[in-house]
């Protein structure tokens, strides 16, 4: 008997400060419409030096877990391309902070922005064989390209945590997917560079080509795809990218009536799909799942039983089409109020404050560094670095 497996609960964590994209554009001497309309971004989440991928991962996962989960989770998987350690996995810190039982597997996955999907699929495969067990998957990233660079407006930060289980509350994934690998240099980061190398125009075109190729291949394998897929979520390095991909695919398939109907339907959900990304920015491995969460939080026309397609893309390049069915009562698993509260409680930075935070780095000397919490009460933060060893604690200070 095949068990339904997928995302049981999911939650988002974003850093507690942001900037307005219109203000960034004016500071850079650029027409604000290039940011707000051209790439579709209105705000950008910003981290300080102590707000790293581990503290974001812990804070994304903590609200998801119930006491009984701690003994049922057999794996903690963190997908990231912002790791600060070439050896030790971020998942090990998360495992400890959350109090998960010691006989669990903890590790990290990397393949640009596709890594989150690799983690989700590995988790689903594990749970299908062990339906009484669970896997915690967390995507956590900080997208940085440098001040006053072409990539600056496509930065962002955040973490999305997903509890993978049998009989999930939110979405049950199909077992059949359509993966795709194509070795290219559109985006990469050598270990000696603080910022990625990006071939901007080529990277955009490669994304568009990969989307078209993967979706057409998936439809060839499943002729019912056009009719059955109510809405889709896409990897969103910036919100306009997904819209370009949808419209380019429609133009490519203009003679196929059923395909065009489906693509029109997908586009009708696009504002809801991108509402969170527009206010947060690019979170790399989590961008696809941020879009999925946004769709579920913001689209009242989505309902239980709808088939949702997901297009995952990671530069370099790996892509995959997967899909799943929304479950009855899926709203209970998305923690919508907690997500909304984070957005409204953030502090807006002036551009000068943002630039100051951006330039600050952690002390890299072989000494003990103590840090005050810059997060909300109850959240975990980087408390100290002791001879290059990082330690995280919960903020118990009154706000």
Buried (B, 14 or more C-beta within 10 A) or exposed (E): EEBBBBBBBBBBBBBBBBBBBBBBBBBBEBEBEBBBEBBBBBBBBBBBBBBBBBBBBBBBBBBBBEEEBBBBBBBBBBBBBBBEEEEEBBBBBBBBBBEBEEEBEBBBBBBBBBBBBBBBBBBBEBBBEEBEBBBBBBBBBBBBBEBEBEBBBBBBBBBBBBBBBBEBBBBBBBEEBBBBBEEBBBBBBEEEEEEBEBBEEEBBBBBBBBBBBBBBBBBEEBEEBBEBBBBBBBBBBBBBBBBBBBEBBBEBBEEBEBBBEBBEBBBEBBBBBBBBBBBBBBBBBBBBBBBBBBBBBBBEEBEEEBBBBBBBBBBBBBBBBBBBBBBEEBBEBBBBEEBEEBBEEBEEBEBEBBBEBBEEEBEEEEEEBEBEBBBBEEBBBBBBBEEEEBEBBBBEEEE
